[in-house]
């Protein structure tokens, strides 16, 4: 009987010491999505606590937003991904100016399907913005930026370059709104436990 109890106790102690139990949902709450549990392994304790306090609906929304982006960065930060998005935006502008529909459509699709940074999106937001109210705007901002990029790609595919060009301001409006809401001082997050390796 003692042996039977010893194994579960040892396992529980091991999980607690590794911090993996912190990613479990409180008793009676919906379980934490597996992807979010993996992301939380690299979060600071403060960031983990903020994420655990998010509603199950918002956690599901964040996982759904990430699911639309199958490429995951190993070491790339959100700031670097934003530079990639800017590069795609500039490629779209160049294509529109030179009437290159294929380039415009491809760059717009790359913009819409950008990589997810190391640790996901959340650790790059200021801690005081990681709450249900502030993060509730993410789906709308995502629709403005990425949805407009996909509409631009469709218009370019159809050869309607003026219509494609009309989505450029929508994309930029969404980018600026998101930056004003979340960016603060641009740079690497202080909310990740391990520094980025070179």
Backbone as JSON Lines, residues from 0, in Angstrom:
{"i":0,"aa":"X","n":[0.82,-1.19,0.0],"ca":[0.0,0.0,0.0],"c":[0.87,1.26,0.0]}
{"i":1,"aa":"X","n":[1.95,1.25,0.8],"ca":[2.84,2.42,0.86],"c":[3.45,2.69,-0.5]}
{"i":2,"aa":"X","n":[3.82,1.61,-1.22],"ca":[4.43,1.77,-2.54],"c":[3.44,2.41,-3.52]}
{"i":3,"aa":"X","n":[2.17,2.04,-3.42],"ca":[1.15,2.56,-4.31],"c":[0.98,4.07,-4.1]}
{"i":4,"aa":"X","n":[1.05,4.55,-2.89],"ca":[0.91,5.98,-2.6],"c":[2.2,6.74,-2.91]}
{"i":5,"aa":"X","n":[3.33,6.1,-2.79],"ca":[4.61,6.77,-2.97],"c":[4.82,7.25,-4.4]}
{"i":6,"aa":"X","n":[4.42,6.45,-5.38],"ca":[4.63,6.81,-6.79],"c":[3.82,8.06,-7.17]}
{"i":7,"aa":"X","n":[2.49,8.13,-6.87],"ca":[1.76,9.35,-7.21],"c":[2.28,10.59,-6.47]}
{"i":8,"aa":"X","n":[2.7,10.4,-5.21],"ca":[3.23,11.54,-4.45],"c":[4.53,12.03,-5.07]}
{"i":9,"aa":"X","n":[5.39,11.11,-5.48],"ca":[6.65,11.5,-6.11],"c":[6.39,12.22,-7.43]}
{"i":10,"aa":"X","n":[5.42,11.71,-8.2],"ca":[5.08,12.35,-9.47],"c":[4.54,13.76,-9.24]}
{"i":11,"aa":"X","n":[3.66,13.92,-8.26],"ca":[3.1,15.24,-7.95],"c":[4.2,16.2,-7.51]}
{"i":12,"aa":"X","n":[5.12,15.72,-6.68],"ca":[6.22,16.58,-6.22],"c":[7.1,16.99,-7.4]}
{"i":13,"aa":"X","n":[7.33,16.06,-8.32],"ca":[8.15,16.36,-9.49],"c":[7.48,17.42,-10.37]}
{"i":14,"aa":"X","n":[6.17,17.27,-10.6],"ca":[5.44,18.25,-11.42],"c":[5.42,19.62,-10.75]}
{"i":15,"aa":"X","n":[5.21,19.64,-9.45],"ca":[5.17,20.92,-8.74],"c":[6.52,21.62,-8.79]}
{"i":16,"aa":"X","n":[7.6,20.85,-8.62],"ca":[8.92,21.48,-8.64],"c":[9.3,21.97,-10.03]}
{"i":17,"aa":"X","n":[8.77,21.34,-11.07],"ca":[9.1,21.78,-12.43],"c":[8.23,22.94,-12.89]}
{"i":18,"aa":"X","n":[7.19,23.26,-12.11],"ca":[6.33,24.38,-12.47],"c":[5.24,24.0,-13.46]}
{"i":19,"aa":"X","n":[5.13,22.73,-13.83],"ca":[4.14,22.34,-14.82],"c":[2.73,22.38,-14.26]}
{"i":20,"aa":"X","n":[2.57,22.2,-12.96],"ca":[1.23,22.24,-12.4],"c":[0.66,23.66,-12.46]}
{"i":21,"aa":"X","n":[1.52,24.66,-12.56],"ca":[1.04,26.04,-12.64],"c":[0.24,26.27,-13.9]}
{"i":22,"aa":"X","n":[0.45,25.45,-14.93],"ca":[-0.28,25.61,-16.18],"c":[-1.6,24.86,-16.17]}
{"i":23,"aa":"X","n":[-1.87,24.09,-15.12],"ca":[-3.14,23.39,-15.02],"c":[-4.23,24.35,-14.59]}
{"i":24,"aa":"X","n":[-5.45,24.08,-15.02],"ca":[-6.57,24.92,-14.64],"c":[-6.98,24.61,-13.21]}
{"i":25,"aa":"X","n":[-7.52,25.6,-12.48],"ca":[-8.02,25.35,-11.14],"c":[-9.13,24.32,-11.18]}
{"i":26,"aa":"X","n":[-9.34,23.65,-10.06],"ca":[-10.36,22.61,-10.0],"c":[-11.71,23.18,-10.4]}
{"i":27,"aa":"X","n":[-12.4,22.48,-11.28],"ca":[-13.71,22.91,-11.74],"c":[-13.67,23.82,-12.96]}
{"i":28,"aa":"X","n":[-12.5,24.34,-13.3],"ca":[-12.39,25.23,-14.46],"c":[-12.07,24.41,-15.7]}
{"i":29,"aa":"X","n":[-12.25,25.03,-16.86],"ca":[-11.92,24.35,-18.12],"c":[-10.42,24.12,-18.17]}
{"i":30,"aa":"X","n":[-9.99,22.99,-18.76],"ca":[-8.54,22.73,-18.83],"c":[-7.85,23.74,-19.74]}
{"i":31,"aa":"X","n":[-6.6,24.02,-19.42],"ca":[-5.78,24.94,-20.21],"c":[-5.45,24.25,-21.54]}
{"i":32,"aa":"X","n":[-5.66,24.94,-22.68],"ca":[-5.3,24.33,-23.97],"c":[-3.82,23.91,-23.98]}
{"i":33,"aa":"X","n":[-3.53,22.79,-24.62],"ca":[-2.17,22.22,-24.63],"c":[-1.15,23.21,-25.18]}
{"i":34,"aa":"X","n":[-1.49,23.92,-26.25],"ca":[-0.53,24.88,-26.82],"c":[-0.18,25.96,-25.8]}
{"i":35,"aa":"X","n":[-1.2,26.42,-25.06],"ca":[-0.94,27.46,-24.08],"c":[-0.08,26.92,-22.93]}
{"i":36,"aa":"X","n":[-0.3,25.67,-22.55],"ca":[0.54,25.06,-21.51],"c":[2.0,25.05,-21.96]}
{"i":37,"aa":"X","n":[2.24,24.71,-23.22],"ca":[3.62,24.7,-23.74],"c":[4.22,26.09,-23.76]}
{"i":38,"aa":"X","n":[3.45,27.09,-24.17],"ca":[3.96,28.45,-24.2],"c":[4.31,28.92,-22.79]}
{"i":39,"aa":"X","n":[3.48,28.55,-21.83],"ca":[3.66,29.04,-20.47],"c":[4.94,28.52,-19.81]}
{"i":40,"aa":"X","n":[5.52,27.48,-20.36],"ca":[6.75,26.93,-19.79],"c":[7.9,27.94,-19.82]}
{"i":41,"aa":"X","n":[7.86,28.89,-20.76],"ca":[8.94,29.87,-20.86],"c":[8.55,31.23,-20.29]}
{"i":42,"aa":"X","n":[7.33,31.35,-19.76],"ca":[6.89,32.61,-19.19],"c":[7.48,32.81,-17.8]}
{"i":43,"aa":"X","n":[7.65,34.05,-17.42],"ca":[8.03,34.36,-16.05],"c":[6.85,34.0,-15.14]}
{"i":44,"aa":"X","n":[7.1,33.82,-13.86],"ca":[5.98,33.53,-12.94],"c":[4.89,34.59,-12.99]}
{"i":45,"aa":"X","n":[5.26,35.86,-13.13],"ca":[4.27,36.94,-13.19],"c":[3.38,36.81,-14.42]}
{"i":46,"aa":"X","n":[4.01,36.5,-15.57],"ca":[3.24,36.34,-16.8],"c":[2.34,35.11,-16.7]}
{"i":47,"aa":"X","n":[2.85,34.03,-16.13],"ca":[2.04,32.82,-15.95],"c":[0.79,33.14,-15.13]}
{"i":48,"aa":"X","n":[0.97,33.89,-14.07],"ca":[-0.14,34.24,-13.19],"c":[-1.19,35.06,-13.96]}
{"i":49,"aa":"X","n":[-0.74,36.0,-14.77],"ca":[-1.67,36.83,-15.55],"c":[-2.45,35.98,-16.56]}
{"i":50,"aa":"X","n":[-1.76,35.04,-17.2],"ca":[-2.42,34.19,-18.19],"c":[-3.42,33.26,-17.52]}
{"i":51,"aa":"X","n":[-3.05,32.73,-16.36],"ca":[-3.97,31.84,-15.64],"c":[-5.26,32.57,-15.25]}
{"i":52,"aa":"X","n":[-5.18,33.87,-15.05],"ca":[-6.36,34.65,-14.65],"c":[-7.28,34.98,-15.83]}
{"i":53,"aa":"X","n":[-6.85,34.73,-17.06],"ca":[-7.69,35.02,-18.22],"c":[-8.87,34.05,-18.26]}
{"i":54,"aa":"X","n":[-9.96,34.5,-18.83],"ca":[-11.16,33.65,-18.94],"c":[-10.88,32.49,-19.89]}
{"i":55,"aa":"X","n":[-11.57,31.37,-19.69],"ca":[-11.41,30.24,-20.62],"c":[-11.75,30.64,-22.06]}
{"i":56,"aa":"X","n":[-12.72,31.53,-22.22],"ca":[-13.1,31.96,-23.57],"c":[-11.96,32.72,-24.24]}
{"i":57,"aa":"X","n":[-11.31,33.6,-23.49],"ca":[-10.21,34.36,-24.07],"c":[-9.01,33.47,-24.36]}
{"i":58,"aa":"X","n":[-8.73,32.52,-23.47],"ca":[-7.64,31.57,-23.74],"c":[-7.93,30.81,-25.03]}
{"i":59,"aa":"X","n":[-9.18,30.41,-25.21],"ca":[-9.56,29.71,-26.44],"c":[-9.4,30.59,-27.67]}
{"i":60,"aa":"X","n":[-9.74,31.87,-27.52],"ca":[-9.6,32.82,-28.63],"c":[-8.15,32.98,-29.02]}
{"i":61,"aa":"X","n":[-7.27,33.08,-28.03],"ca":[-5.84,33.24,-28.31],"c":[-5.3,32.0,-29.0]}
{"i":62,"aa":"X","n":[-5.7,30.82,-28.53],"ca":[-5.26,29.58,-29.18],"c":[-5.78,29.54,-30.62]}
{"i":63,"aa":"X","n":[-7.01,29.99,-30.83],"ca":[-7.59,30.01,-32.18],"c":[-6.81,30.98,-33.08]}
{"i":64,"aa":"X","n":[-6.46,32.15,-32.55],"ca":[-5.65,33.1,-33.33],"c":[-4.31,32.48,-33.72]}
{"i":65,"aa":"X","n":[-3.68,31.8,-32.77],"ca":[-2.4,31.14,-33.05],"c":[-2.58,30.04,-34.09]}
{"i":66,"aa":"X","n":[-3.71,29.33,-34.03],"ca":[-3.95,28.2,-34.95],"c":[-3.98,28.66,-36.41]}
{"i":67,"aa":"X","n":[-4.34,29.91,-36.63],"ca":[-4.35,30.45,-37.99],"c":[-2.95,30.72,-38.53]}
{"i":68,"aa":"X","n":[-1.95,30.46,-37.7],"ca":[-0.55,30.7,-38.06],"c":[0.25,29.44,-37.75]}
{"i":69,"aa":"X","n":[0.3,28.5,-38.68],"ca":[0.95,27.22,-38.4],"c":[2.47,27.3,-38.21]}
{"i":70,"aa":"X","n":[3.08,28.39,-38.67],"ca":[4.54,28.51,-38.51],"c":[4.85,29.11,-37.15]}
{"i":71,"aa":"X","n":[5.76,28.45,-36.41],"ca":[6.16,28.9,-35.08],"c":[7.64,29.24,-35.08]}
{"i":72,"aa":"X","n":[7.99,30.4,-34.58],"ca":[9.4,30.8,-34.49],"c":[10.05,30.12,-33.3]}
{"i":73,"aa":"X","n":[11.3,29.71,-33.47],"ca":[12.03,29.1,-32.35],"c":[12.67,30.16,-31.47]}
{"i":74,"aa":"X","n":[13.25,31.18,-32.08],"ca":[13.95,32.22,-31.33],"c":[13.51,33.64,-31.69]}
{"i":75,"aa":"X","n":[12.73,33.78,-32.72],"ca":[12.36,35.11,-33.22],"c":[11.37,35.78,-32.28]}
{"i":76,"aa":"X","n":[11.62,37.05,-31.98],"ca":[10.75,37.81,-31.08],"c":[9.61,38.44,-31.86]}
{"i":77,"aa":"X","n":[8.64,38.98,-31.14],"ca":[7.53,39.66,-31.79],"c":[8.02,40.87,-32.58]}
{"i":78,"aa":"X","n":[8.99,41.59,-32.05],"ca":[9.5,42.76,-32.76],"c":[10.09,42.33,-34.11]}
{"i":79,"aa":"X","n":[10.83,41.25,-34.14],"ca":[11.4,40.77,-35.4],"c":[10.3,40.34,-36.36]}
{"i":80,"aa":"X","n":[9.26,39.71,-35.84],"ca":[8.14,39.31,-36.7],"c":[7.43,40.55,-37.24]}
{"i":81,"aa":"X","n":[7.33,41.59,-36.43],"ca":[6.74,42.85,-36.91],"c":[7.57,43.43,-38.05]}
{"i":82,"aa":"X","n":[8.89,43.28,-37.98],"ca":[9.74,43.73,-39.08],"c":[9.46,42.91,-40.34]}
{"i":83,"aa":"X","n":[9.24,41.61,-40.18],"ca":[8.89,40.77,-41.33],"c":[7.56,41.23,-41.94]}
{"i":84,"aa":"X","n":[6.59,41.54,-41.08],"ca":[5.28,42.0,-41.56],"c":[5.45,43.33,-42.3]}
{"i":85,"aa":"X","n":[6.26,44.22,-41.76],"ca":[6.53,45.49,-42.44],"c":[7.16,45.25,-43.82]}
{"i":86,"aa":"X","n":[8.06,44.3,-43.88],"ca":[8.69,43.97,-45.16],"c":[7.65,43.48,-46.17]}
{"i":87,"aa":"X","n":[6.72,42.65,-45.71],"ca":[5.65,42.17,-46.6],"c":[4.76,43.33,-47.05]}
{"i":88,"aa":"X","n":[4.47,44.23,-46.11],"ca":[3.64,45.4,-46.43],"c":[4.33,46.24,-47.51]}
{"i":89,"aa":"X","n":[5.63,46.44,-47.36],"ca":[6.39,47.2,-48.36],"c":[6.42,46.47,-49.7]}
{"i":90,"aa":"X","n":[6.48,45.15,-49.66],"ca":[6.45,44.37,-50.89],"c":[5.11,44.53,-51.6]}
{"i":91,"aa":"X","n":[4.03,44.56,-50.81],"ca":[2.7,44.78,-51.39],"c":[2.65,46.14,-52.06]}
{"i":92,"aa":"X","n":[3.15,47.17,-51.36],"ca":[3.13,48.53,-51.91],"c":[3.92,48.61,-53.21]}
{"i":93,"aa":"X","n":[5.07,47.97,-53.24],"ca":[5.9,47.95,-54.45],"c":[5.16,47.25,-55.59]}
{"i":94,"aa":"X","n":[4.5,46.14,-55.27],"ca":[3.78,45.4,-56.29],"c":[2.6,46.19,-56.84]}
{"i":95,"aa":"X","n":[1.88,46.87,-55.94],"ca":[0.75,47.68,-56.4],"c":[1.24,48.82,-57.3]}
{"i":96,"aa":"X","n":[2.35,49.43,-56.93],"ca":[2.88,50.56,-57.72],"c":[3.35,50.13,-59.1]}
{"i":97,"aa":"X","n":[3.75,48.86,-59.22],"ca":[4.27,48.37,-60.51],"c":[3.29,47.44,-61.21]}
{"i":98,"aa":"X","n":[2.05,47.4,-60.7],"ca":[0.98,46.58,-61.3],"c":[1.37,45.1,-61.37]}
{"i":99,"aa":"X","n":[1.99,44.6,-60.31],"ca":[2.41,43.21,-60.23],"c":[1.45,42.47,-59.29]}
{"i":100,"aa":"X","n":[0.37,41.97,-59.86],"ca":[-0.7,41.34,-59.08],"c":[-0.21,40.1,-58.32]}
{"i":101,"aa":"X","n":[0.63,39.3,-58.95],"ca":[1.11,38.08,-58.29],"c":[1.94,38.4,-57.05]}
{"i":102,"aa":"X","n":[2.83,39.36,-57.18],"ca":[3.64,39.75,-56.03],"c":[2.76,40.31,-54.91]}
{"i":103,"aa":"X","n":[1.79,41.14,-55.27],"ca":[0.9,41.73,-54.27],"c":[0.14,40.64,-53.52]}
{"i":104,"aa":"X","n":[-0.42,39.69,-54.25],"ca":[-1.21,38.62,-53.62],"c":[-0.34,37.74,-52.73]}
{"i":105,"aa":"X","n":[0.82,37.38,-53.22],"ca":[1.7,36.51,-52.42],"c":[2.2,37.2,-51.16]}
{"i":106,"aa":"X","n":[2.61,38.45,-51.28],"ca":[3.09,39.19,-50.12],"c":[1.96,39.4,-49.1]}
{"i":107,"aa":"X","n":[0.76,39.66,-49.59],"ca":[-0.39,39.85,-48.7],"c":[-0.7,38.57,-47.93]}
{"i":108,"aa":"X","n":[-0.61,37.44,-48.6],"ca":[-0.85,36.15,-47.92],"c":[0.25,35.85,-46.9]}
{"i":109,"aa":"X","n":[1.49,36.19,-47.24],"ca":[2.57,35.99,-46.26],"c":[2.36,36.88,-45.04]}
{"i":110,"aa":"X","n":[1.93,38.12,-45.28],"ca":[1.65,39.02,-44.16],"c":[0.56,38.42,-43.26]}
{"i":111,"aa":"X","n":[-0.51,37.92,-43.88],"ca":[-1.63,37.38,-43.12],"c":[-1.28,36.1,-42.38]}
{"i":112,"aa":"X","n":[-0.29,35.38,-42.85],"ca":[0.07,34.1,-42.2],"c":[1.45,34.17,-41.55]}
{"i":113,"aa":"X","n":[1.77,35.33,-40.99],"ca":[3.08,35.5,-40.35],"c":[3.33,34.44,-39.28]}
{"i":114,"aa":"X","n":[4.6,34.28,-38.92],"ca":[4.96,33.32,-37.87],"c":[4.51,33.83,-36.51]}
{"i":115,"aa":"X","n":[4.32,32.92,-35.58],"ca":[4.06,33.25,-34.18],"c":[5.41,33.31,-33.48]}
{"i":116,"aa":"X","n":[5.68,34.36,-32.71],"ca":[7.01,34.5,-32.08],"c":[7.25,33.49,-30.96]}
{"i":117,"aa":"X","n":[8.49,33.41,-30.56],"ca":[8.86,32.54,-29.43],"c":[7.99,32.88,-28.23]}
{"i":118,"aa":"X","n":[7.36,31.86,-27.65],"ca":[6.52,32.07,-26.49],"c":[5.12,32.54,-26.81]}
{"i":119,"aa":"X","n":[4.78,32.71,-28.11],"ca":[3.46,33.21,-28.48],"c":[3.41,34.72,-28.4]}
{"i":120,"aa":"X","n":[2.23,35.26,-28.49],"ca":[2.06,36.72,-28.5],"c":[2.08,37.34,-27.1]}
{"i":121,"aa":"X","n":[1.5,36.66,-26.14],"ca":[1.24,37.27,-24.83],"c":[2.46,37.83,-24.09]}
{"i":122,"aa":"X","n":[3.62,37.16,-24.08],"ca":[4.7,37.7,-23.27],"c":[5.3,39.01,-23.8]}
{"i":123,"aa":"X","n":[4.87,39.42,-24.97],"ca":[5.39,40.67,-25.53],"c":[4.48,41.86,-25.22]}
{"i":124,"aa":"X","n":[3.36,41.58,-24.57],"ca":[2.46,42.65,-24.15],"c":[2.84,43.09,-22.74]}
{"i":125,"aa":"X","n":[2.63,44.36,-22.42],"ca":[2.88,44.8,-21.04],"c":[2.0,43.99,-20.08]}
{"i":126,"aa":"X","n":[2.53,43.67,-18.91],"ca":[1.77,42.87,-17.94],"c":[0.41,43.47,-17.63]}
{"i":127,"aa":"X","n":[0.34,44.79,-17.55],"ca":[-0.94,45.41,-17.2],"c":[-1.97,45.31,-18.32]}
{"i":128,"aa":"X","n":[-1.56,44.88,-19.52],"ca":[-2.49,44.7,-20.63],"c":[-2.92,43.24,-20.79]}
{"i":129,"aa":"X","n":[-2.34,42.34,-20.01],"ca":[-2.7,40.93,-20.1],"c":[-3.87,40.68,-19.15]}
{"i":130,"aa":"X","n":[-5.04,41.03,-19.66],"ca":[-6.29,40.86,-18.92],"c":[-7.42,40.7,-19.92]}
{"i":131,"aa":"X","n":[-8.57,40.28,-19.43],"ca":[-9.7,40.0,-20.32],"c":[-10.15,41.21,-21.11]}
{"i":132,"aa":"X","n":[-10.18,42.38,-20.5],"ca":[-10.69,43.57,-21.19],"c":[-9.75,44.02,-22.31]}
{"i":133,"aa":"X","n":[-8.47,44.17,-22.0],"ca":[-7.54,44.67,-23.02],"c":[-7.34,43.67,-24.16]}
{"i":134,"aa":"X","n":[-7.23,42.38,-23.84],"ca":[-6.96,41.38,-24.88],"c":[-8.21,41.05,-25.71]}
{"i":135,"aa":"X","n":[-9.37,41.49,-25.26],"ca":[-10.61,41.21,-26.01],"c":[-10.6,41.86,-27.39]}
{"i":136,"aa":"X","n":[-9.74,42.86,-27.61],"ca":[-9.69,43.55,-28.9],"c":[-8.87,42.78,-29.95]}
{"i":137,"aa":"X","n":[-8.14,41.75,-29.53],"ca":[-7.26,41.04,-30.48],"c":[-7.99,40.48,-31.7]}
{"i":138,"aa":"X","n":[-9.13,39.81,-31.54],"ca":[-9.78,39.29,-32.76],"c":[-10.16,40.38,-33.76]}
{"i":139,"aa":"X","n":[-10.65,41.52,-33.27],"ca":[-11.03,42.61,-34.18],"c":[-9.8,43.17,-34.88]}
{"i":140,"aa":"X","n":[-8.72,43.35,-34.13],"ca":[-7.49,43.87,-34.75],"c":[-6.94,42.87,-35.76]}
{"i":141,"aa":"X","n":[-7.02,41.6,-35.43],"ca":[-6.56,40.55,-36.33],"c":[-7.37,40.58,-37.63]}
{"i":142,"aa":"X","n":[-8.68,40.76,-37.5],"ca":[-9.54,40.82,-38.68],"c":[-9.19,42.02,-39.55]}
{"i":143,"aa":"X","n":[-8.93,43.16,-38.91],"ca":[-8.59,44.36,-39.68],"c":[-7.29,44.15,-40.46]}
{"i":144,"aa":"X","n":[-6.25,43.65,-39.78],"ca":[-4.94,43.52,-40.44],"c":[-4.92,42.32,-41.37]}
{"i":145,"aa":"X","n":[-5.08,41.14,-40.83],"ca":[-4.92,39.94,-41.64],"c":[-6.1,39.71,-42.58]}
{"i":146,"aa":"X","n":[-7.31,40.04,-42.11],"ca":[-8.48,39.92,-42.99],"c":[-8.37,40.84,-44.18]}
{"i":147,"aa":"X","n":[-7.92,42.07,-43.95],"ca":[-7.75,43.02,-45.06],"c":[-6.65,42.56,-46.01]}
{"i":148,"aa":"X","n":[-5.59,41.96,-45.47],"ca":[-4.51,41.44,-46.33],"c":[-5.04,40.33,-47.23]}
{"i":149,"aa":"X","n":[-5.89,39.47,-46.69],"ca":[-6.46,38.39,-47.51],"c":[-7.42,38.93,-48.56]}
{"i":150,"aa":"X","n":[-8.18,39.96,-48.22],"ca":[-9.05,40.6,-49.21],"c":[-8.21,41.25,-50.31]}
{"i":151,"aa":"X","n":[-7.11,41.86,-49.92],"ca":[-6.2,42.46,-50.9],"c":[-5.69,41.38,-51.84]}
{"i":152,"aa":"X","n":[-5.3,40.24,-51.3],"ca":[-4.79,39.14,-52.14],"c":[-5.85,38.66,-53.12]}
{"i":153,"aa":"X","n":[-7.09,38.55,-52.66],"ca":[-8.19,38.12,-53.55],"c":[-8.4,39.13,-54.68]}
{"i":154,"aa":"X","n":[-8.38,40.42,-54.33],"ca":[-8.57,41.45,-55.36],"c":[-7.41,41.42,-56.36]}
{"i":155,"aa":"X","n":[-6.2,41.23,-55.88],"ca":[-5.05,41.16,-56.78],"c":[-5.15,39.94,-57.69]}
{"i":156,"aa":"X","n":[-5.57,38.8,-57.11],"ca":[-5.75,37.59,-57.92],"c":[-6.76,37.82,-59.04]}
{"i":157,"aa":"X","n":[-7.78,38.63,-58.73],"ca":[-8.82,38.93,-59.73],"c":[-8.37,40.02,-60.7]}
{"i":158,"aa":"X","n":[-7.17,40.57,-60.49],"ca":[-6.67,41.61,-61.39],"c":[-7.22,42.99,-61.1]}
{"i":159,"aa":"X","n":[-7.92,43.15,-59.99],"ca":[-8.5,44.44,-59.62],"c":[-7.53,45.19,-58.72]}
{"i":160,"aa":"X","n":[-6.53,45.81,-59.31],"ca":[-5.48,46.47,-58.55],"c":[-5.98,47.69,-57.77]}
{"i":161,"aa":"X","n":[-6.89,48.51,-58.3],"ca":[-7.41,49.61,-57.49],"c":[-8.11,49.1,-56.21]}
{"i":162,"aa":"X","n":[-8.89,48.04,-56.35],"ca":[-9.56,47.48,-55.16],"c":[-8.51,46.92,-54.2]}
{"i":163,"aa":"X","n":[-7.5,46.24,-54.72],"ca":[-6.43,45.71,-53.88],"c":[-5.76,46.85,-53.12]}
{"i":164,"aa":"X","n":[-5.47,47.92,-53.8],"ca":[-4.8,49.07,-53.17],"c":[-5.66,49.68,-52.07]}
{"i":165,"aa":"X","n":[-6.98,49.58,-52.2],"ca":[-7.86,50.19,-51.21],"c":[-7.74,49.54,-49.83]}
{"i":166,"aa":"X","n":[-7.21,48.33,-49.77],"ca":[-7.05,47.64,-48.49],"c":[-5.77,48.01,-47.75]}
{"i":167,"aa":"X","n":[-4.86,48.72,-48.41],"ca":[-3.59,49.09,-47.77],"c":[-3.82,49.94,-46.52]}
{"i":168,"aa":"X","n":[-4.72,50.91,-46.6],"ca":[-4.95,51.78,-45.44],"c":[-5.62,51.01,-44.31]}
{"i":169,"aa":"X","n":[-6.47,50.02,-44.63],"ca":[-7.09,49.2,-43.58],"c":[-6.03,48.42,-42.82]}
{"i":170,"aa":"X","n":[-5.09,47.84,-43.56],"ca":[-4.01,47.08,-42.92],"c":[-3.22,47.99,-41.99]}
{"i":171,"aa":"X","n":[-2.83,49.16,-42.49],"ca":[-2.02,50.07,-41.67],"c":[-2.81,50.61,-40.48]}
{"i":172,"aa":"X","n":[-4.09,50.88,-40.66],"ca":[-4.93,51.34,-39.55],"c":[-4.95,50.31,-38.43]}
{"i":173,"aa":"X","n":[-5.09,49.04,-38.79],"ca":[-5.07,47.97,-37.79],"c":[-3.73,47.85,-37.09]}
{"i":174,"aa":"X","n":[-2.64,47.98,-37.86],"ca":[-1.3,47.91,-37.26],"c":[-1.1,49.04,-36.24]}
{"i":175,"aa":"X","n":[-1.44,50.25,-36.64],"ca":[-1.24,51.4,-35.77],"c":[-2.11,51.28,-34.51]}
{"i":176,"aa":"X","n":[-3.35,50.86,-34.66],"ca":[-4.23,50.71,-33.51],"c":[-3.67,49.69,-32.51]}
{"i":177,"aa":"X","n":[-3.16,48.59,-33.02],"ca":[-2.58,47.55,-32.15],"c":[-1.33,48.08,-31.45]}
{"i":178,"aa":"X","n":[-0.49,48.78,-32.18],"ca":[0.72,49.35,-31.57],"c":[0.37,50.33,-30.47]}
{"i":179,"aa":"X","n":[-0.62,51.19,-30.72],"ca":[-1.0,52.16,-29.71],"c":[-1.56,51.48,-28.46]}
{"i":180,"aa":"X","n":[-2.23,50.36,-28.64],"ca":[-2.84,49.65,-27.52],"c":[-1.82,48.87,-26.71]}
{"i":181,"aa":"X","n":[-0.89,48.18,-27.4],"ca":[-0.07,47.19,-26.71],"c":[1.43,47.42,-26.71]}
{"i":182,"aa":"X","n":[1.95,48.16,-27.66],"ca":[3.4,48.12,-27.86],"c":[4.2,48.74,-26.74]}
{"i":183,"aa":"X","n":[3.81,49.9,-26.27],"ca":[4.65,50.57,-25.29],"c":[6.0,50.88,-25.93]}
{"i":184,"aa":"X","n":[7.07,50.63,-25.2],"ca":[8.41,50.85,-25.74],"c":[8.8,49.61,-26.53]}
{"i":185,"aa":"X","n":[9.09,49.75,-27.83],"ca":[9.44,48.57,-28.62],"c":[10.7,47.87,-28.1]}
{"i":186,"aa":"X","n":[10.72,46.57,-28.22],"ca":[11.9,45.82,-27.8],"c":[11.59,44.42,-27.37]}
{"i":187,"aa":"X","n":[12.57,43.78,-26.81],"ca":[12.46,42.4,-26.36],"c":[11.69,42.35,-25.05]}
{"i":188,"aa":"X","n":[10.91,41.31,-24.86],"ca":[10.08,41.17,-23.67],"c":[10.9,40.83,-22.43]}
{"i":189,"aa":"X","n":[10.55,41.47,-21.33],"ca":[11.13,41.13,-20.03],"c":[10.3,40.04,-19.35]}
{"i":190,"aa":"X","n":[9.28,39.54,-20.04],"ca":[8.38,38.56,-19.45],"c":[8.7,37.12,-19.83]}
{"i":191,"aa":"X","n":[9.81,36.9,-20.53],"ca":[10.27,35.55,-20.82],"c":[11.39,35.22,-19.85]}
{"i":192,"aa":"X","n":[11.38,34.0,-19.31],"ca":[12.36,33.63,-18.28],"c":[13.76,33.49,-18.84]}
{"i":193,"aa":"X","n":[13.9,32.95,-20.05],"ca":[15.23,32.7,-20.57],"c":[15.59,33.72,-21.63]}
{"i":194,"aa":"X","n":[16.8,34.24,-21.62],"ca":[17.2,35.18,-22.68],"c":[17.31,34.45,-24.0]}
{"i":195,"aa":"X","n":[17.14,35.16,-25.08],"ca":[17.26,34.56,-26.4],"c":[18.7,34.15,-26.66]}
{"i":196,"aa":"X","n":[18.88,32.97,-27.22],"ca":[20.24,32.52,-27.55],"c":[20.62,33.07,-28.91]}
{"i":197,"aa":"X","n":[21.85,33.32,-29.09],"ca":[22.35,33.87,-30.36],"c":[22.8,32.74,-31.26]}
